[in-house]
Amino acid sequence: MVLSVSGVLLLGIIVFLFFRKDGLKFSHALICGLFGFYLAGTAMAPGIRAGGESLAQLLGGIAL
């Protein structure tokens, strides 16, 4: 759950920055959000979630 909340927060910040700095239109952000919402209900969702968790573990294991 913590990974989901932090991931959503991070992606929300990125979308906001694209909206403010790079000219992302609100309609484009809305379409992307709806796409993600409907994608979460498909058979691909567990694979995408596992990939995100693997990436988070990889990044968490990097020692600086």
C-alpha positions in Angstrom: 0.0 0.0 0.0 2.8 2.4 0.8 4.4 1.8 -2.5 1.1 2.5 -4.3 0.5 5.8 -2.5 4.1 7.0 -3.0 4.0 5.9 -6.6 0.7 7.7 -7.2 2.1 10.8 -5.5 5.3 10.7 -7.5 3.4 10.3 -10.8 1.0 13.0 -9.8 3.9 15.4 -9.2 5.4 14.5 -12.6 2.1 15.1 -14.4 1.7 18.5 -12.6 5.3 19.5 -13.6 4.6 18.5 -17.2 1.3 20.5 -17.1 3.0 23.6 -15.7 6.4 23.5 -17.5 6.1 21.5 -20.7 2.7 22.5 -22.0 0.8 19.3 -21.1 -2.9 20.1 -21.7 -5.4 19.2 -19.0 -7.3 17.1 -21.5 -4.2 15.0 -22.2 -3.6 14.4 -18.5 -7.2 13.4 -18.1 -7.0 10.9 -21.0 -3.8 9.4 -19.5 -5.5 9.1 -16.1 -8.5 7.4 -17.6 -6.2 5.1 -19.6 -4.4 4.1 -16.4 -7.7 3.6 -14.5 -9.1 1.2 -17.2 -5.7 -0.5 -17.6 -5.8 -1.4 -13.9 -8.8 -3.6 -14.6 -7.2 -5.7 -17.4 -5.1 -8.9 -17.2 -1.9 -6.8 -17.7 -2.3 -5.1 -14.3 -0.5 -7.7 -12.1 2.5 -7.8 -14.5 2.7 -4.0 -14.5 2.4 -3.9 -10.7 5.1 -6.6 -10.4 7.4 -4.6 -12.7 6.9 -1.5 -10.6 7.6 -3.3 -7.4 10.8 -4.8 -8.9 11.9 -1.4 -10.0 11.3 0.0 -6.6 13.3 -2.8 -4.9 16.1 -2.2 -7.4 16.2 1.5 -6.7 15.9 0.9 -3.0 18.9 -1.4 -3.0 21.2 1.1 -4.6 23.8 2.3 -2.0 25.2 5.7 -2.5 
